[in-house]
Amino acid sequence: MGLLWGLLSVMITSAAQLSLGFAMASLPPMLHPGAFIVALFSAHASAIALFSGLLGYLASVFCWHNALHHLELSKAYALLSLSYILVWVASMVLPGMQGAFSLKALLGVACIMAGLMIIFLPSQKIPRRT
C-alpha cells in the first residue's frame, strides 16, 4: 500500500512541477510586480496553472504522509527520483515545455532506474556469527 501512495505522490508532484513550469514561463516576471499580481488574479491559463501546481504539491504531501506510514523512508525517498524521469519525458512530449532529448539525460534516467531496481530488490539476510 505504501508503494502505491508513494507512486501517487510522485505522479502528482511531477504534474505540479510541470504546471508550475508552464505558469512561470507564461506569467510576467516578478521584476514587474504590478503586472505579476494582475496576472495572478486573472482567469488566464498561467494563473490557473500556478494555483493548480501549488494545490498539487499540497495533495502530494497528503499522499507522501500515507506512503511514509507504510513504507521505509529509504525506499520511499528513492521513489522521488522517478519524478525527474517523468518531468524529463513530459517536457519533451508536451508542447511549449522546451525539453530536449540527449544521450546524457538518457544515461541519467538509466542510472536512476538501475538504482531504484537495486533499492527495491528483496534483501537477503546475512547470518550473524556468534
C-alpha positions as CSV (number, residue, x, y, z in Angstrom):
1,M,0.0,0.0,0.0
2,G,2.9,2.4,0.8
3,L,4.3,1.9,-2.7
4,L,1.0,3.0,-4.3
5,W,0.8,6.1,-2.1
6,G,4.5,6.9,-2.9
7,L,3.9,6.5,-6.7
8,L,0.8,8.6,-6.5
9,S,2.8,11.3,-4.7
10,V,5.4,11.2,-7.4
11,M,2.9,11.5,-10.2
12,I,1.1,14.4,-8.5
13,T,4.4,16.1,-7.7
14,S,5.5,15.7,-11.3
15,A,2.3,17.1,-12.7
16,A,2.5,20.0,-10.2
17,Q,6.1,20.7,-11.3
18,L,5.1,20.8,-15.0
19,S,2.2,23.1,-14.1
20,L,4.4,25.5,-12.2
21,G,7.0,25.4,-15.0
22,F,4.2,26.4,-17.5
23,A,3.0,29.1,-15.2
24,M,6.4,30.7,-14.6
25,A,7.2,30.7,-18.3
26,S,3.8,32.4,-19.0
27,L,3.4,34.8,-16.2
28,P,5.1,38.3,-16.3
29,P,8.4,38.4,-14.5
30,M,8.3,39.3,-10.8
31,L,10.5,42.3,-11.7
32,H,7.2,43.9,-12.7
33,P,5.2,43.2,-9.5
34,G,2.1,45.1,-10.7
35,A,1.7,43.0,-13.9
36,F,2.5,39.8,-12.0
37,I,-0.2,40.5,-9.4
38,V,-2.8,41.4,-12.0
39,A,-2.0,38.2,-13.9
40,L,-2.4,36.2,-10.8
41,F,-5.9,37.4,-10.2
42,S,-7.0,36.8,-13.8
43,A,-8.6,33.7,-15.2
44,H,-5.7,33.3,-17.6
45,A,-4.3,29.8,-18.0
46,S,-0.9,30.7,-16.4
47,A,-2.7,31.8,-13.2
48,I,-4.8,28.7,-13.1
49,A,-1.6,26.6,-13.8
50,L,0.2,28.3,-10.9
51,F,-2.6,27.6,-8.4
52,S,-3.1,24.1,-9.7
53,G,0.6,23.4,-9.2
54,L,0.5,24.7,-5.7
55,L,-2.6,22.6,-4.9
56,G,-0.9,19.6,-6.5
57,Y,2.0,20.0,-4.1
58,L,-0.4,20.1,-1.2
59,A,-2.1,16.9,-2.4
60,S,1.3,15.2,-2.9
61,V,2.1,15.9,0.7
62,F,-1.0,14.1,1.8
63,C,0.0,11.1,-0.4
64,W,3.6,11.3,0.9
65,H,2.3,11.2,4.5
66,N,0.4,8.0,3.8
67,A,3.4,6.5,1.9
68,L,5.6,7.0,4.9
69,H,3.2,5.2,7.2
70,H,3.5,2.1,5.1
71,L,7.0,2.2,3.6
72,E,10.5,2.6,4.9
73,L,11.8,6.1,4.4
74,S,14.9,4.9,2.5
75,K,12.7,3.2,-0.1
76,A,10.0,5.9,-0.2
77,Y,12.6,8.6,-0.7
78,A,14.2,6.7,-3.6
79,L,10.8,6.8,-5.4
80,L,11.1,10.6,-5.6
81,S,13.7,10.2,-8.2
82,L,11.0,8.9,-10.6
83,S,9.8,12.5,-10.7
84,Y,12.9,13.5,-12.6
85,I,12.2,10.9,-15.2
86,L,8.5,11.8,-15.5
87,V,9.2,15.6,-15.8
88,W,12.0,15.0,-18.4
89,V,9.9,12.8,-20.6
90,A,6.8,15.1,-20.3
91,S,8.9,18.2,-21.1
92,M,9.9,16.6,-24.4
93,V,6.3,15.5,-25.2
94,L,4.2,18.4,-24.1
95,P,4.0,21.4,-26.3
96,G,5.8,24.5,-25.1
97,M,7.9,22.8,-22.4
98,Q,11.1,23.0,-24.4
99,G,12.5,19.8,-23.2
100,A,15.3,18.3,-25.3
101,F,16.5,14.7,-25.7
102,S,20.1,14.0,-25.0
103,L,22.1,10.8,-24.5
104,K,23.5,12.2,-21.3
105,A,19.9,12.7,-19.9
106,L,19.0,9.2,-21.1
107,L,22.1,7.8,-19.3
108,G,21.0,9.6,-16.2
109,V,17.5,8.1,-16.5
110,A,19.0,4.6,-16.9
111,C,21.1,5.2,-13.7
112,I,18.1,6.3,-11.8
113,M,16.1,3.2,-12.9
114,A,19.0,0.9,-12.1
115,G,19.3,2.5,-8.6
116,L,15.6,2.0,-7.9
117,M,15.7,-1.6,-9.0
118,I,18.6,-2.2,-6.7
119,I,17.0,-0.5,-3.8
120,F,13.7,-2.4,-4.2
121,L,15.3,-5.8,-4.7
122,P,14.4,-8.1,-1.9
123,S,17.2,-8.1,0.6
124,Q,18.9,-11.3,1.7
125,K,19.6,-11.7,5.3
126,I,23.2,-12.4,6.1
127,P,23.5,-14.8,9.1
128,R,25.3,-13.4,12.1
129,R,28.4,-15.0,13.6
130,T,28.2,-15.5,17.3
